[in-house]
Amino acid sequence: MARPDTSETDFGFRRVEAAEHTRLVRDVFDRVASRYDLMNDLMSGGVHRLWKSTLIAALNPRPGQVLLDVAGGTGDIARRFLARAGAGAGVILCDLTESMLRQGRDRAFDRGDLKGVDWVCGAAEALPIADCSADAYTIAFGLRNVTGIPQALAEARRVLKPGGRFLCLEFSQVEIPVLKRAYDLYSFQVLPRLGAVVARDREAYQYLVESIRRFPSRRKLLSLMDQAGLEKTSVRPLSGGIAAIHSGWRL
């Protein structure tokens, strides 16, 4: 009989049992789902849209490709991919939280563009996806919320076809001292208050700020990607290091 997982991991600045981490993350996104996209625009001044467009440009989708978008939330990466890929392309959008998927499906229905996306509820560390089934794998602002990053990276390689591309867009480490001081002040003083007013949940956005600081460095994440069997790995900082795109391939 398998022994229960008694290891600990970071949930923001708290240490929690790994077995409890997934439930806590799901609870955060259950609470903020209805205001998630609005908060992204307010928190970043809309810059997250430019970062996501840069991600899709780096991927350079082609007709007929299948994208697996993990932690795909309300579908903004999926929409960008389909708009650029053209005929025959499709997206499997997988998210841990059913309420986030519901928001995405409802908004797609309102726009009349439900075609091309399969909505799947599942965890990044145990994807309900067949081996070698995706031409590309993206995860945007989701990897830092995963309980087991090494397991999620191994799963990414498993589901990619040979020649498939892995791309992760995530917050990163600001290296310019003046920008770092301003960014830290904004993150810890403004964002939780904004979350309290707009999303009515200061605690959730306090966690999101803290989770950025606990996320591996760019060099460490490259090392984890290499260990998972991804090849030709590279990283591209964005906006002075506020965010970064990590890239790798299954060869």
PLY file of the C-alpha trace (Angstrom):
ply
format ascii 1.0
element vertex 251
property float x
property float y
property float z
element edge 250
property int vertex1
property int vertex2
end_header
0.00 0.00 0.00
1.34 3.46 -0.94
2.28 5.66 1.99
0.61 9.09 2.21
2.64 12.07 1.02
3.86 13.85 4.16
6.24 16.25 2.42
5.80 20.01 2.63
5.80 22.72 0.00
5.31 26.48 -0.23
1.87 28.04 -0.36
2.96 31.64 -0.65
5.18 32.27 2.37
3.54 29.45 4.35
4.74 25.87 4.50
1.91 23.38 4.04
1.64 19.65 3.47
1.97 18.82 -0.20
-1.26 16.84 -0.05
-3.08 20.02 1.10
-1.49 22.38 -1.43
-3.71 21.49 -4.40
-6.88 22.05 -2.36
-5.65 25.45 -1.19
-4.77 26.57 -4.72
-8.12 25.38 -6.07
-9.87 27.31 -3.31
-8.03 30.54 -4.26
-9.11 30.33 -7.88
-12.65 29.26 -7.00
-12.96 32.49 -5.05
-11.51 34.86 -7.67
-12.72 33.22 -10.91
-15.41 35.78 -11.72
-13.00 38.73 -11.38
-9.81 36.99 -12.54
-9.51 38.55 -16.02
-10.45 42.02 -14.76
-7.83 41.78 -12.02
-5.17 40.73 -14.53
-5.83 43.88 -16.54
-5.82 46.12 -13.48
-2.74 44.54 -11.86
-0.57 44.71 -14.97
-2.05 47.77 -16.65
-2.88 45.47 -19.55
0.76 44.45 -20.08
-0.11 40.78 -19.54
-1.85 40.92 -22.92
1.42 41.94 -24.60
3.28 39.15 -22.82
0.72 36.59 -23.99
0.92 37.90 -27.54
4.69 37.50 -27.33
4.20 33.91 -26.17
2.00 33.11 -29.17
4.42 34.83 -31.54
7.24 32.68 -30.16
5.13 29.57 -30.67
4.21 30.61 -34.23
1.15 28.30 -34.53
0.41 26.55 -37.81
-2.77 25.12 -39.34
-3.73 21.70 -38.02
-1.71 21.90 -34.81
-3.08 20.82 -31.46
-2.21 22.94 -28.43
-2.46 21.73 -24.86
-2.90 24.85 -22.73
-2.47 23.93 -19.06
-3.83 26.20 -16.34
-5.66 27.74 -19.26
-8.21 29.48 -17.06
-10.70 31.50 -19.05
-9.14 30.75 -22.43
-7.19 33.84 -23.48
-4.17 31.81 -24.68
-6.50 29.41 -26.50
-8.21 32.27 -28.34
-4.90 33.77 -29.41
-3.62 30.41 -30.61
-6.70 29.63 -32.71
-6.79 33.11 -34.24
-3.20 32.73 -35.42
-3.06 29.01 -36.25
-5.82 28.95 -38.82
-7.72 26.02 -40.30
-7.82 22.69 -38.54
-6.10 23.79 -35.35
-7.47 22.84 -31.96
-6.88 23.44 -28.27
-7.19 21.17 -25.26
-7.62 23.61 -22.40
-6.89 22.00 -19.04
-7.37 23.72 -15.70
-7.41 22.55 -12.10
-10.47 24.61 -11.20
-13.91 23.94 -12.58
-15.07 27.48 -11.79
-12.33 28.93 -14.02
-13.35 26.59 -16.84
-16.99 27.59 -16.35
-16.08 31.27 -16.71
-14.18 30.51 -19.91
-16.96 28.42 -21.44
-19.61 30.99 -20.56
-17.63 33.81 -22.14
-16.91 31.72 -25.24
-20.64 31.00 -25.51
-21.42 34.71 -25.23
-18.97 35.42 -28.06
-20.29 32.54 -30.15
-16.86 30.92 -30.53
-17.09 27.60 -28.73
-15.54 25.71 -31.67
-11.97 24.48 -31.51
-11.56 24.17 -27.72
-12.01 21.09 -25.54
-12.39 22.09 -21.88
-10.82 19.57 -19.46
-10.53 19.68 -15.67
-7.28 18.21 -14.38
-4.00 18.77 -12.56
-0.74 19.61 -14.31
1.05 16.80 -12.47
-1.37 14.11 -13.72
-2.82 15.28 -17.02
-5.84 13.36 -18.33
-4.22 13.49 -21.77
-2.75 10.68 -23.89
0.96 10.33 -24.59
2.32 12.19 -27.63
-0.99 13.94 -28.33
-0.06 17.65 -28.52
2.07 19.63 -30.95
2.63 22.32 -28.34
2.19 22.82 -24.60
1.71 26.23 -23.01
1.27 27.26 -19.40
0.83 30.96 -18.65
1.01 32.19 -15.05
0.12 28.72 -13.81
3.32 26.81 -13.11
4.00 28.65 -9.86
0.67 27.35 -8.51
1.52 23.71 -9.22
2.24 21.50 -6.23
4.97 19.47 -7.96
6.80 21.42 -10.67
9.15 18.53 -11.63
6.16 16.22 -12.09
4.34 18.83 -14.18
7.37 19.26 -16.45
7.65 15.49 -16.87
3.96 15.40 -17.80
4.53 18.18 -20.34
7.18 16.10 -22.08
5.00 12.99 -21.96
2.05 14.54 -23.77
4.11 16.33 -26.41
4.68 14.72 -29.77
8.31 14.30 -30.86
9.29 17.73 -32.16
6.70 19.39 -29.89
7.31 22.71 -28.17
6.99 23.61 -24.48
6.46 27.27 -23.53
5.98 28.66 -20.02
5.08 32.30 -19.41
5.52 33.15 -15.75
6.46 35.95 -13.39
10.19 36.07 -12.78
12.89 37.94 -10.88
13.43 41.65 -11.46
17.15 42.35 -11.65
17.25 46.14 -12.11
17.56 47.53 -8.53
15.38 50.62 -8.99
12.70 48.65 -10.80
12.85 45.88 -8.19
12.21 48.30 -5.32
9.26 49.86 -7.12
7.91 46.44 -8.12
8.14 45.08 -4.57
6.39 48.14 -3.17
3.60 47.84 -5.74
3.28 44.08 -5.24
3.05 44.03 -1.46
1.28 47.33 -0.80
-1.02 47.89 -3.79
-1.99 44.51 -5.22
-3.53 42.98 -2.06
-5.55 46.16 -1.53
-6.68 46.07 -5.16
-7.71 42.45 -4.67
-9.68 43.40 -1.57
-11.60 46.14 -3.42
-12.15 44.54 -6.85
-12.19 40.79 -6.16
-13.28 41.21 -2.52
-10.48 38.84 -1.53
-7.27 40.36 -0.17
-5.98 37.00 1.04
-6.06 35.44 -2.44
-3.99 38.22 -3.95
-1.60 38.26 -1.03
-0.97 34.58 -1.84
-0.48 35.33 -5.53
2.12 38.00 -4.73
3.95 35.68 -2.35
3.87 32.77 -4.83
5.85 34.85 -7.32
8.65 35.25 -4.78
8.73 31.51 -4.09
8.91 30.53 -7.77
12.26 29.10 -8.96
14.80 31.41 -10.56
15.11 31.40 -14.34
18.29 29.32 -14.14
16.71 26.84 -11.71
13.64 26.39 -13.90
15.87 25.72 -16.92
17.62 23.04 -14.87
14.30 21.45 -13.91
13.25 21.45 -17.57
16.49 19.73 -18.54
15.98 17.12 -15.81
12.46 16.43 -17.13
13.91 15.54 -20.53
13.08 18.74 -22.40
15.83 19.79 -24.77
17.19 22.96 -26.38
15.91 24.90 -23.37
16.13 28.69 -23.26
14.64 31.67 -21.46
13.63 35.18 -22.53
13.09 37.81 -19.81
10.31 40.33 -20.41
9.82 43.86 -19.04
13.06 43.96 -17.08
12.55 40.48 -15.66
9.03 40.99 -14.30
8.05 38.02 -16.45
9.88 35.48 -18.59
9.18 32.91 -21.29
10.90 29.54 -20.85
11.11 27.35 -23.93
11.99 23.72 -24.53
11.39 20.91 -26.99
10.60 17.22 -26.95
13.01 15.85 -29.57
0 1
1 2
2 3
3 4
4 5
5 6
6 7
7 8
8 9
9 10
10 11
11 12
12 13
13 14
14 15
15 16
16 17
17 18
18 19
19 20
20 21
21 22
22 23
23 24
24 25
25 26
26 27
27 28
28 29
29 30
30 31
31 32
32 33
33 34
34 35
35 36
36 37
37 38
38 39
39 40
40 41
41 42
42 43
43 44
44 45
45 46
46 47
47 48
48 49
49 50
50 51
51 52
52 53
53 54
54 55
55 56
56 57
57 58
58 59
59 60
60 61
61 62
62 63
63 64
64 65
65 66
66 67
67 68
68 69
69 70
70 71
71 72
72 73
73 74
74 75
75 76
76 77
77 78
78 79
79 80
80 81
81 82
82 83
83 84
84 85
85 86
86 87
87 88
88 89
89 90
90 91
91 92
92 93
93 94
94 95
95 96
96 97
97 98
98 99
99 100
100 101
101 102
102 103
103 104
104 105
105 106
106 107
107 108
108 109
109 110
110 111
111 112
112 113
113 114
114 115
115 116
116 117
117 118
118 119
119 120
120 121
121 122
122 123
123 124
124 125
125 126
126 127
127 128
128 129
129 130
130 131
131 132
132 133
133 134
134 135
135 136
136 137
137 138
138 139
139 140
140 141
141 142
142 143
143 144
144 145
145 146
146 147
147 148
148 149
149 150
150 151
151 152
152 153
153 154
154 155
155 156
156 157
157 158
158 159
159 160
160 161
161 162
162 163
163 164
164 165
165 166
166 167
167 168
168 169
169 170
170 171
171 172
172 173
173 174
174 175
175 176
176 177
177 178
178 179
179 180
180 181
181 182
182 183
183 184
184 185
185 186
186 187
187 188
188 189
189 190
190 191
191 192
192 193
193 194
194 195
195 196
196 197
197 198
198 199
199 200
200 201
201 202
202 203
203 204
204 205
205 206
206 207
207 208
208 209
209 210
210 211
211 212
212 213
213 214
214 215
215 216
216 217
217 218
218 219
219 220
220 221
221 222
222 223
223 224
224 225
225 226
226 227
227 228
228 229
229 230
230 231
231 232
232 233
233 234
234 235
235 236
236 237
237 238
238 239
239 240
240 241
241 242
242 243
243 244
244 245
245 246
246 247
247 248
248 249
249 250
